Amino acid sequence: MSEKNGGDLLVQVLREAGVDTVFGIVSVHNLPLVEAVCRELRFVPVRHEATAVSAADGYARATGGLGCALTSTGTGAGNAAGSLIESLSAGTSVLHITGQVESRYLGSGRGFIHETKDQLAMLRAVSMSAETILNADSAGKVLRESVARALAVPGGPVSVEWPIDLQYAAHTVEVAEQTVDAPAILDADQVEAARAAILAARRPVIWAGGGVARAGTELTELAERLGAPLITSNSGRGAVREDHPLCVGNYATSPAGRALLADADLLISLGTHFRSNETADYAIAVPAAHVQVDLDPAAPGRVFPVSAAVVGEVGHFVNSILEADSLGDAVEDGWTDRARSVRDEVRATQRAGLGDHAVLSDAVREAFPEGSVIARDVTIASSSWGNRLLPMFDPRSNIFPRGGGIGQGLGMAIGGALADETRPTLVLVGDGGLAVHFGEILTMAQEKPWMVLLVFNDGGYGVLRNMQRGSGSDEFAVDLFTPDFSAVAASIDVPHLVIRSADEAHGIIKKAVSFEAPVIVEVDLASYGPMPAPFTPPVTVPGRA
């Protein structure tokens, strides 16, 4: 034991959680915390508080553990809110530490520098939970409980506000074991009802969401023993290798995916919330027999009716089903072959719609190792081939804004890249999304991760432009001034390459990876040419046909 300040305590707690890198912005209201992290761990000074959380989010997803972000109070904490919403949507284990005014002024409303009205309520609205450190004696308990809460399945962001005087105060720093609550025991009756439904099915389909991230081995065995097609949400990708012959993938709303679901006699949904954009705004037809497994007691039946609901952790449930002596004996002849044929059909159909843009997907997969983080911002390339056609082999590689927020991709990629610098990281961004947090290219240049920033330059918001064109309306608010990326790259001493045609894609992306450093690769979409079938997002616009 030793008497140290709050920064030393934070470092100890982070070490217990296996965190070696912290993202944030230094401030008068977090100085002792940042000082200790800089001295003992790695502090990455991002340019915006939202990116501090996004990078911590990406770090957590890539490691399968905890990410940590440090921000200032007031406006700084407010800036972090959007990225906390993303972390909350994704269930990512993030510890967000924000400063706070001196404890004697808390809630006084005096307008103390960086003070804001009821910051704790704001943080509770955008985090899984939020706490205030009220004295030095309780700081260790608050921090460790917050870490445990963030890491507990299904996980999520936890915010802690820490008054500056209490950060500087003397703290007793001692070593403790990191503990995480064990998942609740499954209800035996629920499991038995689900098992009976599965054993009775002749044409089952599995739909896997983000809740399967830690159960890939078990899920693979279940699909193989059942001989069942596996559909995934975007979040569920990679738990089962996407080169597996039974893995149809993120294609539920494709014509062949819909037909497969229509012909199935049982849907087994595991840890998925059936997001609107992955279910045609909940209009997709699914079998009446539906086994739904989720940790959230409110999830079963929320979107599609269920015949057997199981509340609990997916891996434990699948293991309990695998205990049965026989699972696949009753599967209808040809059903397993149907999985393979649908898998091939959806990819062939998409490739035809992508045209030469499918070559970019092939070039990425050829140049990047299977374990590389593939981070995607919200842009046409991501929403078309990045989220579907590009094979994923590990859920920790599959990093994207699940809440659909534009501009978060680069920060998430920086966090993912710094989680393991022995491999290259890719981030797909559009010129419009990149502009949201354009300053983070300075963070990239400063930290020098092995990362390829693949920028799709179409001079604006291409997704919305396609929506406007597709609806026959005039184009508005979608054209943006775009910088000269070669000049930008030169100004930050980062290599710049340009892809102008499909013939150049493989060579240039492979060359970019070979630098083992940050590289900006620009896809000049005016030269590259459009997709045969322009991409529009699967969202309903009220009042439009």
N, C-alpha and C positions, 0 to 999 in steps of 0.2 A: 504494500500500500504506500501511497505518497499523496501529499497535498498539492494538487494542481488546479488549473482552471477548467472551464467548461469545454474548451477546445481539446484538451487532453482527454477528457471524458468521452467526447464524441469520437475521437480517433480510436479509443479502446473499444467502444461499442461497435464501430464499423469493422474493426479487425475481427471481432468475434463473429460478425456476419459474413466475413470473407470478402469485404469490399476493399479494393486497393486504389480506386480512382473515384474522384468526386468532381462534379460539374457545378459551376456557379459563377457569381459575380461578387467581388469584394465590396464591402460597404461599411460605413461607420457603425452599422448595427449588426455586423457579423465578424468584425475584425479578429477577435480571439479564436473563433472557429476556423476561419480561413488560414490564419497563421499556423495553427497546429496541423491542419491538413497538409499545407504546403511543406511543413517540416518533416512530417512522418509518412504521408501517403503521396498521391499525385493529385494535384488540383488543376483542373482544366478551366481556364478563364474564358467562358463563352461571352458572346456579345449581347445577349438578351436573356432575361430570366425564363422565358418560355422555352428557350433552347436548353437551359440548364436541366429542366424537367424532361424534355424530349430526349436529351442525350442520356440522362440517367435511366429513362425508360428503355432506350435502345440497348444500353449496357446490361440492364436486368434481363431483357429478352434473350440477348446473345449468350449470357452466362447461365441463365436459368436460376439466377439468384436475386440479390437486392441491388438496386441502383440508388444513388444518393445525390440530391441537388441542394445547394445552399443559395438562398436568395436574401435580399434585404426585405425590410418590412414595408407596409403601405403599398405604394405603387409597384415596388418590386414583387411583392407577393401577388398583387393583382395581375401583373404581367405573366406570372406563372400559371394563372388559372386555366387558360385554354389547354395547355399541355397536361395539366392535372386531369382535366375532363377526358382527354384521350387515354391517359393511364387508367382512369376509372372505367372507361368503356372497355378497355382491353384486359382489365384485371392484372395489371403489371405491378410488381412489387417495388415500389418507389418510396423512399424516405425523403420527404421534403422538409428541410429545416429552414425556417425563416426567422429573421431577427424580430425584435419587438422593442418598443420604447421602454425606458426605465420602468421597473415594476411599480414604483411609487406614483407614476403618471398613468398607468393603465386605466382606460375607461374614463379619464378625467375630461376628455373633450377639449383640452386646452390648445389643440393644434400643435403639439410637440412635433418636431421634425420627423417626417415619415409616418406620423400617426394617421390611422384611418378609422372610420366608424366600424366597430364590431368586426374586426378582421377575422376573429375566430369563426364567426358565423359564415363568412364568405368561404373560408377554408373548408368548413364542414360541408358546404354545399357542393364543392368540387373534389372532395377527397372521400375516401372510404371512412375515415375518421380524422379528427384533429384535436390536439391537446395543447395546453399552455403549461410551460414549466413555471411553477409559482415560487419555488425556492430551491436552493442548491441541494438540499438533502434529498429531494424527490427527483432530481434531474436524471440520474441513472435509471431509476425505475421507469420513468416516463419514456425515455429513449428505448430501453430494451423492450418494453411492452409494445411500443410503436413498431419496432422492427419485427417482432413476432407477429403482430397483426398484419403487417404488410406481406409477410412471407407465408402466412397461413393460406391454404387452398380455399378459395380460388385466387386470393391475393388482390392487391390494389394499392393505391397511393395513400400514405398516411402523412399528415402534416403536423409539425410541431413548431409552435412559436415560442421564442426564447428571449425574454427581456435582456437587453444588453448588459445591465448591471449584474445580472445573474450569470451571464456568460463569463464575466471577469471574476466572479466570486470564486473562492477556494472550494474545490470539490475533492472528495475522496475517490480516487480512481483505483478500482480493483478489478481483477479478472473474474468473469462469469461465463458460464456456458450459455450459448445461444439456444433458446428453446422455441419450438414451434408446436402449436396445438395439433394433436393427431386428428385425422378425419373421424367424423362420427361413425359409429357402427351402423351398417345397413340394416334396414328392417327386413327380417326374414320373410314375412308374408309378402312384402312388395317384391322381393327378389324371386320368390317362388312363382308369383303370378307372371312376372316377366319371363322367367325360364319356361313356363308352360306355353306362353305365346310364341316364344322363339322355336321351341321344339315342334310346335304344331304347324309352323309356317313352311310353305313349299317354295315361295318366291320372295325371300326377305331381301331388303335393301338396308344398308347401314348409312346413316348420315352423321358425320363426325364434325364437331366444332372445336373451338379453342380449348374446351375442357379435356381433350384427349392428348394434350401436349406431353404429359408425363406418362402416357399409357400406350406408347406406340408399339412396343413389343407385344403386349397383350392384345391390342386391337388387330395387329397383323395376324396373330394366331386365330382370333375369332373369325375374321373374314375368310381365312383359308379353311378353317374347319367347317364353316357354314357353306362355303362356296358362294358367298354373297358379294354383290357389287358394293363398292364403297364410294359414296359421294361425300365430298367435304365442303364445308364453308371455306372462305378465304382464310379464316383464323385456324382451321383445322389442318391446313396443308403441312405436309412434311412429317407428321407423326408416323404415317405409313409412307414409305418411299413412293414417290409418284411415278417410278418406272415399274411398280408392281402391277402385274396383269389384271388384278381385281380393282385397282384404284382408278375409278372414273374421274375423280377429282372435283374441282370447283365448277361443275357444269350442270347444276340442278335445273336451271331455267332454259338450257338449250333444248331444242326440239327432241333430240334423242334422250336427254336426261328426263324430260317430262314424260316421254313415252315409257321409259323404264319405270318411273314411279307409278305411272298409271296402271302398269301391268303387275306391279308387286302386290303381294297379299299381306305384307307386314313391313312397317317402317321401324327401324331401331335407331332412335336419335340419341346421340351421346354428347352431352356438354355443348349443345348449340342452342342459341336463342332465336334462330330463324330470322335473321335481319331482313328488313324490307327489301333491300336491293338484291338479296340472294333468294328471294321467294316470290318475285314479281308482285311486290307489295301484298304478300300473304295470299295471293290468288292461286298459287301453284297447287295442283291436285296431289294429295298424298293418300295412301291407303287408310281405310277406316281402322284397321288394326295398327296400333301405334304404341310401342314401348318407348317411353322417354325417360332418360336418366340425366339428372342435373343436381348440382349442389344447392341450387336456389329452390327452396320449397315452392316459390311462386311460378317457377318456369313451366312445369308440366301442365299442358293444356292451355297455356297463355296464348299460343298462336294456333296450333292445330289440336283437335281433340285427342285425348289419349285413352287407351284401353288398359294400360298398365303403367303406372308411374313409380319411379324409384328415386328417392331423394338421397343423394350420396355421391361419393367420389367415383369417377368413371373407372379408374383402374381397379379399384376394389370390386366394383360390380362385374366387370368383364372377367376378372379372375374367378369370381363365384360361378359364373356361367360356364367357364372353361372346365370346371370340375365335373361336368356331366360326361358320362362315358361316351355318348354319341351326340353329335350336333348336326351333321350334314346328311344323315341317311335319308331324310325325307325331302331333301331339296329336289325340285323337279328337274328331270333330264333337260339339259340345254340351258338351264338358268345361269350356271357359271360361265358357259360360253357366251351367253348374252352380255355378261359383264365385260368380257374382253372385246366383244364387237362394238359395244357402245363406247368403251374407252377409245378405241381407234376412230370411230365415226366422229365423235365430238372434236377430236383434235384435227382430223382431216378437214372438217367443215370450217373450223376456226382458221386454219392455215390458209384456206382458200379466201376467206374474208380479209385476212391480213395482207396477202400478197407478199411483196418484198419485205414487209415489216416483220414477218416471221423469221427472216434471216437474222435479224438483230437478236431475237431470242436464242437462236441456235448459236450465234457467235458468243453471247454471254455464257451460255452453259458450257461451251467448249473451253473458254478462257479461264473460268473461275472454278476452283475446286468445289467438291460437293459440300464441304462444310463452311464455305464462305457465306458471310452475311449478305443477303440480297435485300437491301432496303429500298422501299418505293414511296415516293410522295404521290399525291393524287394528281395524276396526269394520264393522258391517253395511253402512252406506252405501258404504264403500270396497270391501268384498269382493263386494258385489252389483253396483251400477252403476258405481262409481268405477274398478274394475279391468277393466271390460268395455265397458259401453255408452257411457260418456263418451269421445268421440273424442280421440285423441292424435295430434299432428302432428309431434312432435319428441321423440326419446328423452330429451333433457335436461329435458323437462317432466315426465317420468314418474318421480316420486320416491315410493317406498314401501318399507317394510321387507321385503326379499325373504326374510329368515330367519323372518318371521312374528312378531317380537317386538312386544308391545303397548307403547305409550307412547313410541315413538321418533319419531312423526310430527311433533310440534310442533318439536322440535329440528331435524329435517331440513328442515322448512319455513323456519325462521329462517335457516339456512344458505343455502337456495335463494333466499330473498327478498333477502338481502344480497349475493348474487352479482350481481344486476342490479336496481337500485332504480328503473329506468325503467318497470317493468311491475308489475302486481299479482300476488301469489302467493296461492294458495288452499291451506288445509290442512283436510282432513276428519278429524275426531276424534270418538270417542264420549266420553261423560262419564266412563266407567270408565278408558279409556286416557289421557285428559287428566289424570286424577288421579295417574297414575304419576309424572309430572314436572310437577306443577301449578305449581311455582315458576317454570317457564320463561315463564309469562305475564308475570312481572315483567321478564324479559329482553326479551320482545316490547314491553312498554310502554316500557322504557328506550331500546331501540334504534330504535323507531318505524319498522319496515319497512312498506312498502305491502302489507299482508297481511290477508286475511279468514280468521278462525278460525271455521270452521263446525262447531259442536258439536251432535251428535245426542244429545239427552237422553232416555234411557229409564230412568233410575234404576238403572243397573247394567251388567252384562256381558250385552248382548242376544244376542250370538252363542251363548254358552253356555246362556243361558236358553232359546233356541229349540231347542238340541240336547236339553236335558233334557225340554222339552215334547214334542218330536218322538218321543223314545224312550219316552214314557209314564211317566217317573220323576218323583218329587217334585222340586221346585226347591230347590236348596241353594247357598249361597255366591255368589249372583249379584246379590242386591239390595244396593245401596250408597246411603249417604246422599249426596245431591247438593246442592251449594251453590246459593244464589240467584245466578245468573249476572249478573243486572242489578246486584246489589249488588257483586259482585266487579269488574265492569267499572267501576262508578262509583269504587271504591276505588283503581283504577289509572289513572283518567282516560282510559278507552278507551270509545268508543261501543258500545252494546249494542242489538241488534235481535232480534226474535223472529219466526219463521215458524211459524204455527199451522195453515196449510192450503195446499193446492197453489195456490190462487188468489193467495196472497201471495208465492210463491217468486220469480218473475221480478223483481217490483218491489223486493223487499227485497235480494236479492243484487246487483242492479244498483246500488241505493243504497249498499250497503256498499262496493262497488268505488269509487264516486265520492268517498269520503272521502280516498283516496290516503294512508292511514295505517292503523294496526292497528284492526280492528273485530272484536268478538265477535258472531257471528250464531248464535243458539240455535234449533235445530229442536225444538220441543216435540212429541215423538212421541206423547204421550198425546192431544193435540189433533189432530195431523196424521193419525193413524190408521195401522193396520198395512198391510203388503203383502198382496195376495191370496194369495201363496205365500210363507210365512215363510222367510227365508233361514237355511240351516244350512250349515256349512262342509263341503266335500267330503273329509272324513276318515273313516277307518274306526275305529270304537270296538270293540276286541276284546271278544268275548263278547256283543255286541249284534247283533241282526239288522239 
